[in-house]
Amino acid sequence: MESIDPQHLQEPGLVVLDITAADEATAHLVMAYLEQHWATSGITAAQRLPGVPGVRARVYADTRRRGPEAGCPDRQPGHRQTNGEQHDDLHI
């Protein structure tokens, strides 16, 4: 995985999660679960590295902002909202 950019951790509540799973479906399931509870960068592509078991993916999350199942039903997966404006980018 790439090194973590300090901008993704510049405030309390921001996290970078590296996920390792047996297969891509499991990794996507975990990312979808996280997205339901927190504002995240969405479901990203999982990568398989030669000679390393499983697949890996990285998710950026803001634990201060809730996902739809945690009480924010208007939030769409892959979208984030700041200052009343909706954004479609994948990085928080």
C-alpha positions, 0 to 999 in steps of 0.5 A: 500500500502507498504511504499515508498522506498527512492531509488524511489525518490532519484532524481528530476523527479522520482515519485511514483503514487498510483492509486485507481480505481473502477475496474482493467480495469480502473486501467490498462487503467490509467497505460497504458496511463502513460506508453505512456508518461513516462518511467514507471514500466509498468502495474502492478497487481491491488489489492482489499482490503477487506472493501475498495472500488475499486482496488489499484496499484502502478506505478513508473515513471521517468518523465525525460524519455519519452514514445513512444507517447511522441516522443520515438517510439522505446520504448516497454511497460514494458522496460526501457533504460539507457545508451543505454542498454535496461532493462526488469525489472519492477522497475525504 
